[in-house]
Amino acid sequence: MMQQLIMAGGTIVVGVFGCVAYFFAANLILDRIYPPRGPRAGPNIARASAIRPWLFLLPAILLLGIYLVYPVFVSIWLSLRDASGESFVGLANYEWLMNDGKFRESIRNNFLWLLVVPAASTFVGLIAAALTDRIAWGNFAKALIFMPMAISFVGASVIWKFIYDYRGEGREEIGLLNAVIEALGGTEQTWLAIPFWNNFFLMAVLIWIQTGFAMVILSAALRGIPEETVEAAILDGASPLQIFLKIKVPQIWGTIAVVWTTITILVLKVFDIVLAMTNGQWGTQVLANLMFDWMFRGNDAGRASAVALVIMILVTPIMIWNIVNARKETR
């Protein structure tokens, strides 16, 4: 544990001082090449000003190229090869995908997650943002709602796994949900093993985490609404509900869309929760977990890469739309 903390601290220190040293050295070298004084001071300053942003962007561009762009091309290459990555098999891995039952289950479950999680997280976050702004202890309530964002997906999964825990007939239940059901005279259930419905029990974890994110963003958007429009609606006799639905929500629709699509991208890549709680069993398999299974359990880089590319194809259009929409919001 101590060794890991030392390594993490060392990485932070080296990273911060490395960035400072790079920017200082880059500025120094650029000013030496194009000195901002002398007979050519004007053209030199203009050239240095044109080069300087790219010089500062260079480390980020290199890192993105190495860790994002290069892996895409490698994944495409591996998806056309066999399990070992040695023999070319063409589109055989994609043909396998179309005929694989687990892949179809993963697509169906991912689609179910897409329908439920972004909508529920955004809706609950919007309601929380509107209500917490109207109460005296709103900031404390916001802190409580936002707190799950500080927990890792695996940590949250462990917490909720205890909530759903089932010990078996005749044994004392430690799972909160089964304890409540038992106290009310009901029958305990193995909640995570109930087909179809277990997907919703997993979704509850991500909704619990992402509601805080949605609330913070939407709360800021609500506070940015001009008071004049709200006051005009009040003078016209609008009720609080009408003001919220017909005045406030339309003015923050762009922000709602950005929050929705951001959570959608996260949902398409959901992995930790499924792995930690069910490992894709009992009909809960999703694309990211399927990719992990084939890569690290099935030792098949070809099939794992094919699944990874499917995830990328699904995420990319939403990500582009999100960036375009976010840029419109900032203008």
N, C-alpha and C positions, 0 to 999 in steps of 0.2 A: 504494500500500500504506500509506504513512504517513498519507495523508489519510483512509483508511478507519479506521485505528487511532485517529486523533484524533477522528473522528466517533463511533466506538464508545465511546471514553472519555468524550467530552462527553455522550453520551446517558446513560451510567451515572451520571455526576456530577449532571446535571440531574434525572434520574429520582429518585435517592436524596434529594437536597436538596429537590426538589419535594414528595416524599412527607412529609418531615419538616416542611417549611413548612406544608403543607396540614393535617396533624394538629395542629400547634401552633396555627395560626390558627383551625381548627374548634373546638378546645377553648376557646380564648380567647373566641371569639364566643358559644359556648354558655354559658360561665360568666358572660358579661355579660348574656345574656338571662335566664338562671335563676341568679342569684347564690347561692352556697352559704352565705350568711350573712344575718342579719337576721331579721325576724319570720316570713317564709315560707321559711326555710331548708330545712325538712323536705320540703314539697311540691316545691320547686325541685330539690332533689337527686334526688328520685324521678323527676321528669320528665326531668331531664338524663340520668340513668342509662338511661332508656328510649330516649332519642333518640340517645345517643352511639354505640351499636353501628351503627345505621343510617347515621349520619354517616360513620363509618369505612368502612362497606361501599359507600357511594355511588360512589366512583371505580371500584371493581371492577364494580359493577352496570352503570354507564354503559358501561364498556369491553366487558363481555360483551354488552350490548345492541347496541352498535355493530358489534362484530366477529363475533358469533355469531348473535344472534337476527335482526337486520336482514338479513344475507346469506341466511338460510333463506327468508325471505319473497320476497326478490328472486329467488332461484333458482327458487322455485315459479312466480313470475310469468314468468320468462324461459323456463322449460321448456314453457310454453303458447304460446310465440311462435316466429317463424321465426328464421333464422340471424342476421339483423340486429337482432332484438328489436323490430321495428317492427309487424309484422302478427301478429294472433292466429290460431293454427293449432289450438287445442284440444289434443286428445290425440295429434296426429300424431307428435310426437317419441317418445312412449311406444310408439306402434304401430311406429315404425321400430325402436326398441330390440328389441321382441319378434321382429322378422324379420331382425335384423342378425347375421351370422355372427360378427363380431368381438366383439359383446356376449356372445353365447353362449360363445365361447371364453374371454372374460374371466371370466364367472361360473364356468365349469368350473375355470379355473386358480385363481381366488380360493378356491373350495371345496377344491381340492387343497392350497393353502397352509394353509387352516384345519385340515385334517386332520393335516398333518405338523408345521408349525412350532411351534404352541403345545405340542403333545404332546412333541415332541423337545426343545424348549428347557426345558420344565418338568422333564422326566425327567432330562436331563443335568445341569441345575442342581441338582436334588434329590440326585442321586448325588454331584456335586461338593461340595455342602454337607455331606453326611454323611461323606465321606472326608476332606475338608480339616480337619474338626474332630477327626480321630483321629490326625493326624500332627504331628510337631514343627514342621515348616516350613509349616503350614497357612495362616498369614496371608500368606506370600509367594506360595503357590499361588493363594490367593484373589485377590491383587492381579493376578497374571498372567491369570487367567480373566476378571476384571472389566475389564481394560484395553481390550478392544475396544469397551466401552460409551463410551469417551472419543473414539472415532473416528466421524466422521460417516458416514451411510449411503453417500454418494458416495465418500468416502475408502476405506471398506471395499470398495466395489464395484471400485474401481481396483486395490486389492491383489489381490482374488480374480480379477479379469480377467487379471492377469499370471499367476496360478496356472493358469488355464485356457487361456492363450494358445497359439495354433497358428500356426506360421510357414510351414508347407507342406513338401512333400517335397523333400529335398535341401538344406534350410536348417537351420541350427543352431537348436534349440528353446530358447527362453528361459522358456517356461511350465513351472512346477515339475511339474505333473501329467504333461505329455507327456514331460518329461525323465526322470521316473521310469519311465514306461511304456517309453520307448526303451531305457533302461538295462537293463530286464528282458527286452528282446527283443520287446516288443509293438509295435503299430502306433499312431502318433499319431492323435489325433482332434480335430476341431473341436467340442469338448465343448458349447459354447453353441448349436450349430446342430443338435444331435441332438433331433428331435421327442420330446416328452413328458419324456424324461429331463433335458433342459436346465432344466426347471422345478425339479427337485430340486437341480441345481447352483446355481441362484439362491437356493433356500431355505437352502442351507448357509451363505450369507452372513448371513442374518438369525438363524439358529440360533446361529452363532458369536458374534454381537453380544449376543443376548438371554439366552444361557446365564448370563452374569455377573450380569445383573439378577435372574434367577430364583434363582441361587445365594445372593446376598446376602440376599434376603427370606426364603428358606427356611432359611438358616443361622440367622438371628435367631429364626425360629419354633422350630427344633429346640432352640436353647439355652434357650428359654422353657418347655420341657416339664419338669414337676416331677420331680425326681430320685427321689422316692418310688416313682413308678410303674415306673421303670426298675429300681430296686433290688428291688422286689417281683417283677418278672418274672425277674430273675437268680436270686433265691432259689427261684423255682418251677422253675428249670432250663431257662429259655428260651435259645435260641442267639442270637448277635448278629443274625442275619438275621431270626429270629422277633421279636426286640425291635424291630427297625427296621420291619418290615412290619405287625406286629400291635399294637404299643404306640405307636411314634412317629408313623408316617404317619397313623393315624386321628385323633390329637390335633391335627395341623396340616392336616387336610383343608380347613378353611375358607381357610387361607392359600394352599394349593395352588390352590384354585378361583379366588382373587383374582388370583394370578400368571397362571394359565391364561387367564382372561378379559381381563386387561390386555394380554397378548401377542396375544390374538385380535383385540382392537380395533385394535391396531397393524397386524396382518396384513391386515385388511380395507382399510386405507388405504395399503398398501405401494405405493410409487411410485418412490422414488429408485433402488433397486437395479435394477429392471427397466429404467428409463430409461437408466441409466448403462452397463448391461452388454449389453442386447439391443435396447432401445427397442421392446419388444413384438414383435419379429420371431421367426420360426421357432416360432410357436405358444406364445409366452410372455406374450401380452397379459394385463393385469389391469385392473380397473375404473378405478383412479386414473389410470393411464397413458392409458387410452382417453379419459377425460375431458379430460386435458391435450392429447391429440392433436386432439380436436374443437374445443377452445377456442382453442388457440394456433397450430395448423397448419391445421385446417379452417375456422377463423374462424366457427364455428357455435355461438353462445351458447345456443341452444335445446336442441340435442342434448347439449352438454356439461353443461348444467344438469340435464337429465333423468338423465344418468349420475350426477351428483353427488348427486341426491336418492335414487337407488337405494343408493348407498354409505351415505347418512345413515340410510335405513330399515333397512339391515342392521346398522349400528353401534349405533343408539339402544337397542334392547332389551337388548343385551349390556352396554352402558354402565350402564343403569338397574339391571340385575341386579347388576353389579359394585359399584355404589355402595351398594345395599341390603345386599349381603353384607358389604361392608367395614364398614358401620355396625354390623352384628351382631357382627363380630369385635371392635370397640372397646368394646362394652358388657360 
